[in-house]
Amino acid sequence: MKISEICNRSVITVSKNASILEVVREMRKHHIGDIIVTEHTDGIEKPLGIVTDRDIVIELLAEEVALGTVDVGDVMSATLVTAPHDADVFETLRFMGIKGVRRIPVLDDDGGLFGVLSVDDVMSILTKELSFIAEISAKQIERERSFRE
């Protein structure tokens, strides 16, 4: 299965000049824990970094940094780990594990933002697949009982 089939295509983005207050308001409004920082180049929205709610708490609030003195570009994880949209889900999960990231921007063929894949997206799919397996076992037991009757 390709990550393009399960990644979230509704991605909230901001520019690197966005204020921290703007970012947290977007996170609250959309009930999300991360925002992709992008720039538009030749009509393509390219990801530059990612900022998470955890980044804001640990890097700014815990250090008592005045929020008005920094912008998203100062806080974002600039070493961005990405994956191509046609990458295999399980290969991407292994890669995410090696890099220690829970979310990964997914890129289209032009290097533009296609979506975001999170560990939660994969867990949701796996949960559904496991429930199908459980149904098979239950149906098999039902079927065997009907043969005996």
C-alpha positions as CSV (number, residue, x, y, z in Angstrom):
1,M,0.0,0.0,0.0
2,K,1.3,3.5,-0.9
3,I,1.3,6.3,1.7
4,S,-0.7,8.4,-0.8
5,E,-3.7,6.1,-0.1
6,I,-3.8,6.8,3.6
7,C,-2.1,10.2,4.3
8,N,-4.0,13.2,5.4
9,R,-4.5,15.5,2.4
10,S,-6.1,18.3,4.4
11,V,-2.9,19.9,5.7
12,I,-2.8,23.2,7.6
13,T,0.2,25.3,6.6
14,V,1.8,28.6,7.6
15,S,4.8,30.6,6.4
16,K,8.0,30.8,8.4
17,N,7.1,34.3,9.3
18,A,3.9,33.4,11.0
19,S,3.6,34.2,14.7
20,I,3.5,31.5,17.4
21,L,0.1,32.9,18.4
22,E,-1.2,32.4,14.9
23,V,0.1,28.8,14.9
24,V,-1.5,27.8,18.2
25,R,-4.8,29.4,17.2
26,E,-4.7,27.3,14.0
27,M,-3.9,24.2,16.0
28,R,-6.8,24.8,18.4
29,K,-9.2,25.7,15.5
30,H,-8.4,22.5,13.6
31,H,-7.7,20.2,16.6
32,I,-4.3,19.3,15.4
33,G,-0.8,19.0,17.0
34,D,1.4,20.0,14.1
35,I,1.5,22.5,11.3
36,I,3.7,22.3,8.2
37,V,5.8,25.4,7.4
38,T,5.9,26.1,3.7
39,E,7.0,28.5,1.1
40,H,5.6,29.0,-2.4
41,T,8.2,28.5,-5.2
42,D,7.2,28.6,-8.9
43,G,3.6,27.9,-7.9
44,I,4.5,24.9,-5.8
45,E,3.9,24.8,-2.0
46,K,7.1,23.3,-0.7
47,P,7.5,22.2,2.9
48,L,10.4,23.9,4.9
49,G,9.8,22.5,8.3
50,I,7.2,21.4,10.9
51,V,6.2,22.8,14.2
52,T,4.4,20.8,16.8
53,D,2.5,21.6,20.0
54,R,5.3,19.8,21.8
55,D,7.9,22.1,20.2
56,I,6.0,25.1,21.4
57,V,5.7,23.8,25.0
58,I,9.2,22.5,25.4
59,E,11.1,25.1,23.5
60,L,9.2,28.3,24.3
61,L,6.8,27.9,27.3
62,A,9.0,25.8,29.5
63,E,11.9,28.2,28.8
64,E,9.6,31.2,29.4
65,V,10.4,32.7,26.0
66,A,8.2,35.8,25.2
67,L,6.1,34.5,22.4
68,G,6.2,37.9,20.6
69,T,9.9,37.7,20.2
70,V,10.0,34.6,18.0
71,D,8.2,33.4,14.9
72,V,7.6,29.9,13.5
73,G,10.8,29.9,11.6
74,D,12.7,30.1,14.9
75,V,10.9,27.1,16.4
76,M,10.2,24.8,13.5
77,S,12.2,21.6,13.0
78,A,14.2,22.7,10.0
79,T,15.7,19.3,9.3
80,L,12.6,18.0,7.7
81,V,12.1,14.3,7.1
82,T,9.8,13.7,4.1
83,A,8.6,10.8,2.0
84,P,7.5,10.6,-1.7
85,H,3.7,9.9,-2.2
86,D,4.4,6.6,-3.8
87,A,6.5,5.2,-1.0
88,D,5.3,1.9,0.7
89,V,3.6,2.4,4.0
90,F,5.7,-0.1,6.0
91,E,9.0,1.1,4.5
92,T,7.9,4.7,5.4
93,L,7.1,3.5,9.0
94,R,10.6,2.0,9.3
95,F,12.1,5.2,8.0
96,M,10.1,7.2,10.5
97,G,11.2,4.9,13.3
98,I,14.9,5.4,12.3
99,K,14.4,9.2,12.2
100,G,12.3,9.3,15.4
101,V,9.4,11.2,13.9
102,R,5.7,10.6,14.4
103,R,4.6,12.7,11.4
104,I,6.1,13.0,8.0
105,P,5.2,15.4,5.1
106,V,4.4,13.5,1.9
107,L,5.7,15.1,-1.3
108,D,4.3,14.9,-4.8
109,D,6.5,14.4,-7.9
110,D,7.4,18.1,-8.0
111,G,8.5,18.2,-4.4
112,G,5.3,20.0,-3.4
113,L,3.3,19.2,-0.3
114,F,0.9,16.3,-1.1
115,G,-0.2,15.5,2.5
116,V,1.0,14.3,5.9
117,L,1.3,10.8,7.2
118,S,1.2,10.2,10.9
119,V,1.6,7.2,13.1
120,D,-2.1,7.6,14.0
121,D,-3.1,7.3,10.3
122,V,-1.3,4.0,10.1
123,M,-2.7,2.8,13.4
124,S,-6.2,3.6,12.2
125,I,-5.8,1.5,9.0
126,L,-4.2,-1.4,10.9
127,T,-7.0,-1.4,13.4
128,K,-9.6,-1.7,10.6
129,E,-7.6,-4.5,9.0
130,L,-7.3,-6.4,12.3
131,S,-11.0,-6.1,12.8
132,F,-11.5,-7.7,9.4
133,I,-9.3,-10.6,10.5
134,A,-11.3,-10.9,13.7
135,E,-14.5,-11.1,11.7
136,I,-13.1,-13.9,9.6
137,S,-12.3,-15.9,12.7
138,A,-15.8,-15.3,14.1
139,K,-17.5,-16.2,10.8
140,Q,-15.4,-19.4,10.6
141,I,-16.5,-20.5,14.1
142,E,-20.2,-19.7,13.1
143,R,-19.8,-21.7,9.9
144,E,-18.3,-24.7,11.7
145,R,-21.2,-24.6,14.2
146,S,-23.7,-24.6,11.4
147,F,-22.2,-27.8,10.0
148,R,-22.6,-29.6,13.3
149,E,-26.3,-28.7,13.7
